[in-house]
Amino acid sequence: MVSDGHAQKRHGIETIIVHAQLSVGQEILLEGDLFTPLRVRGARRGVIITCTDIRGKAFRGRITEFKLDQARVRIFEEMLGPVESPFALVLLQALPARERMELIIQKATELGATAIYPLKSRHSISLQEREAMQPKAHRWQHIAKKAAEQCRRGLVPTVAPYCSFAEALAQARDLELKIILWEKEKTRLASLLKDRPVPRGIALLVGPEGGWDEEEVKQARDEGFIPVGLGGRILRTETAAIAACAILQYAWGGI
């Protein structure tokens, strides 16, 4: 029986790290700090979770018993390789129209995002306008949770409350590499990443359908963001976000 370990928080997400060697068929007891992420996620008996052991190996387990302050988990599968990327990826996404935000959350989660910040920019739709047509913001965290489960991640990205452009920039201040996608920039993302060591944290700032206002790009530059483009084609905002996340993962071994 194992109960020693901790829940490690990294840019708004938590992973269950057990301070022991795990093996298939083993039953573990999660309580205290190890139990908190399960309670927050609304876990219950029968739910499958991912745990990491003291060697860094990832395992899948099924909750066999769930009480007010503890859970029992039976390990049934060792995963083939690391599930999480070696860096935190924070997506700062200007709110798009229709159901594009839901698609972005789903695919960014599959591509290793650790936190997602929907934001207001000068050319984007407001949350109030979008919710009047399609009230789905209340489902964003659930979409991230389901996507994490589908791709067997042990971490569920935090989908933050809708915020202003300035508030989104502030969330990236402590991150090592800050990138803003801008269709007018000739330097390509792949060129920026070439021969760079793996950063501890990356902020990816993606604009709305109407693009960034030049004053917004200046503000981002002042906060340390580096403008890059994704080639000569003008991509939809959801395509740009997904493509950039995939490029970052490919560059540093996440894919």
N, C-alpha and C positions, 0 to 999 in steps of 0.2 A: 504494500500500500504506500503510495507516495502523496505527500501533500505540500512538500517544500518547493518553493519557486516564487515567481512574481509575474505580474502583468506589466509588460514594458510598453510605455507610451511613446509614440513617435509621430509628431505632428498630427495629434488628434485621434490616433488609432491605438489599439491595444492588442498585444499578442500574448498568448499563454506560454511562458517559458518555465518548464519543470526542471528543478535542480537535481536531476537524477537521470540515469540511462533508461530509456523506454524500450519496450520490445512488443512485438505483436502478441496478443493474448493477455497482456498485463491489464490489471484494473487499477486505476488511480483515483485518489480522492482530491477534489479541488475545493478549497475553502479559503477564507480571507481574501487576500489580494488576487488569488487565482480564480476565485469564484465571481468577483465583482464584474469582469467583462461579460460573463455569461448572463448575469442578472440584467445588466444594462442592455444587452442585445435581445432580451426576452427569450432566452433559451428555455428548453423544456425537455422532458424525457423523450428519447428517440432522435433528438437533433444530433447531427454529425458535426464535430469541430476538429480543428487542427491544432496540435500542440508541438512545440519544439523542445527537445531535450538538451541536456548539458553539453552534448557534443555538437549541437547545432543541427541535428537530424530532425526532420519533420515527420509527424505521424498523424493519421486520422483515427478518431475515436468516436464512439457513440455514447451519448449520455444514457446510462441505464437507470439512474435514480437522481431526482432533482428535488431538493428541499429548500427551505427558506434561506439557509446559510451555507449550503454545501451541495456538491454534485459528485456522483460517481461516474467514471468514464471508462469504458473498455476499449483498449487500443486494438484495431483490427487491420491496419495497413500502414506500412512504412512507405513514404513518398520517395520517388526516385532521385530527386534533387532539390535544391533550395527553391522554395515557393516565392519568397519575397526578394526584391531587388536589393542590391548593396547600397542603394541611396533612397532617400525620401523624395517623392515626386508630388509637389503641390500644384494642382491645376487651378488657375484663376481664370474663370470663363465668363466673358460678357454674355448676358442672358439672351439666348436666341428665341425666335418665335416658334410657334407650334410645339411639336413634341421633340424638338431637337435636343433640349437639355436632358431629357430622360435618356435618349440614345447616348449622349456624351457621357453621362454618369455611368451607364452600364459598361460602355467600351473602355472608358478610362480606368474603371475598377479592374476590368480584365487585364488591362495593360499596366497594372501596378501602381496607379495613383494612390497616395496615402491620405490626401485630403483634397476636397473640391470646394471652391468658393464661387458660387454664382454672384455676378456683380452687375451693377448699372454703369453703362458708359454713355457717352453723348449720343451715339447713334443706335443704341440698343433699345429694345422694347422694355418697358418697366414691368416689374413683377405684377403690379396691380392690373395693367393692361392684359398681360398674358393670362392671369388667373381669372379675369372676367370672361375670357373665351374658353380656357381649358384649366380648371383648378386642379393642378396635379403636384404643386410644390410640396404638399404634405406627404407625398409618396417618395420623395427623393432619397431619403435615408433607407427606406425599404428597398428601393431599386438597387442601391449600392450593396446592401446586405445580401439580396438574392444573387446578384452578379458575383459577389465574393464566394458564396456557397457553390455556385455553378462551376467556377474555375478553381475551386479547392484552395482558396487563400485562407490563411489563418487570421488575417487582418481585414477588418471592415473599414474602408475609408470613411472619414467623417465628412458628410455633406453639410457645410456651414450654412447659417442663415444668409439670405440675400443681403448684400452689402454694397457700399459705395465704392467707386474706383479708388479713392484715397485709402479707404479701410482695407481693400484688397492688397494694395501696395505695401501697407504696413505689415501685413501678415508674412511678407517675404523678406523682411529686413535681416533676419538672422540666417537666411539660406545662402549657401556658398555660390551657386550659379543661378543667375536670374535672366530669363529669356522672354522677350516679347516678339510674337509673330507679327510681321508687318509686310504687307504686300509690296510696298515701295522700296524695301531694302534689298540690295543686290547680294549681300553676303548670305550664303545659304547655311541652314542649320548644320548640315553635315560638315561644312568647312569649319564652323566654330568648334565643333566637338573633336575634330581630328587631333590626335596626340595629347588630348587633355587627360589628366588623371581622373579617376572616378571621384566626383564630388560627394560630400555627405548629404547634401540636400539641393534640390532643384526647384525653382519656381517657373512655371510655364504660363505666360499671360496670353490669352487668345481673345481676339476681338469679335464683334458681332457681325451680322450680315453686311452692314454698311461700312465696316472697317473702322479703324481708329481715327480720331481727330488728331491732327499734328500736335496740338497742345498736350494731349494725353501721352503721346509718344515721348515728348519732351519731359513730362513729369516722370514717366517710367525711367527714362535715361538718368534723370537726376537721382533716382532711387537705386541706381546701379544695374538696371535692366539693359541687356544687349539686344538691339533689334536684329532679327534675322528673317529671311524669306524661305519659302518652300518651293522655289522654282518659278518659271514663267507663267504657269497656269494659276488662275484665280480660283481658289478652293472654297467650297462652302465652309462655314465656321465649324460644323461638326466633323467634316473631313479633315480640316486643318488640325483640330485638336487630337483626333485619333491618329493621324499620320505622325504628328510631332511626338506623341507619347511612344509610338512604336519605334521611331528613330532613336529616341533617347534610350529605350530599353535595348535596342540592337547594339548601340554604341558601347554600352558597358555591361554586356553579358546577360541582360534580363530576358532576352529572347534567343 
